[in-house]
């Protein structure tokens, strides 16, 4: 009780009273890099086939 009254921020941190807030992580950059990598791999395979 003493810790709760004197250090409420410490009590909340130890007890975990605050609910977690969901966060949104944008994934457009990762998806763009994956698409670019797939495109480069496909071009590396297809360009030598058509240059014969």
C-alpha positions as CSV (number, residue, x, y, z in Angstrom):
1,X,0.0,0.0,0.0
2,X,2.9,2.3,0.8
3,X,4.4,1.8,-2.7
4,X,1.1,2.4,-4.3
5,X,0.6,5.7,-2.6
6,X,4.1,7.1,-2.9
7,X,5.1,5.7,-6.3
8,X,1.9,5.1,-8.4
9,X,3.9,4.9,-11.7
10,X,6.1,2.2,-10.2
11,X,3.1,0.3,-8.9
12,X,1.4,0.5,-12.3
13,X,4.5,-0.8,-14.0
14,X,5.0,-3.7,-11.6
15,X,1.3,-4.6,-11.4
16,X,0.6,-4.1,-15.1
17,X,-2.6,-2.1,-14.6
18,X,-2.5,-0.3,-17.9
19,X,-3.9,-2.3,-20.8
20,X,-1.7,-2.7,-23.9
21,X,-2.7,-0.5,-26.8
22,X,-2.7,-2.3,-30.2
23,X,-0.4,-0.7,-32.8
24,X,-0.5,-0.8,-36.6
25,X,2.8,-1.6,-38.3
26,X,2.7,-0.6,-42.0
27,X,4.0,-3.4,-44.2
28,X,3.9,-1.7,-47.6
29,X,7.7,-1.3,-47.6
30,X,8.4,-4.9,-46.8
31,X,5.9,-6.1,-49.5
32,X,7.4,-3.7,-52.0
33,X,10.9,-5.1,-51.3
34,X,9.7,-8.7,-51.6
35,X,7.9,-7.9,-54.9
36,X,11.1,-6.2,-56.2
37,X,13.2,-9.2,-55.3
38,X,10.8,-11.6,-57.0
39,X,10.9,-9.4,-60.1
40,X,14.7,-9.3,-60.2
41,X,14.9,-13.1,-59.8
42,X,12.4,-13.6,-62.6
43,X,14.2,-11.2,-64.9
44,X,17.5,-13.0,-64.1
45,X,15.9,-16.3,-65.2
46,X,14.0,-15.1,-68.2
47,X,16.4,-12.6,-69.9
48,X,19.1,-15.3,-70.7
49,X,16.4,-17.6,-72.1
50,X,15.2,-15.0,-74.6
51,X,18.7,-13.9,-75.6
52,X,19.7,-17.2,-77.2
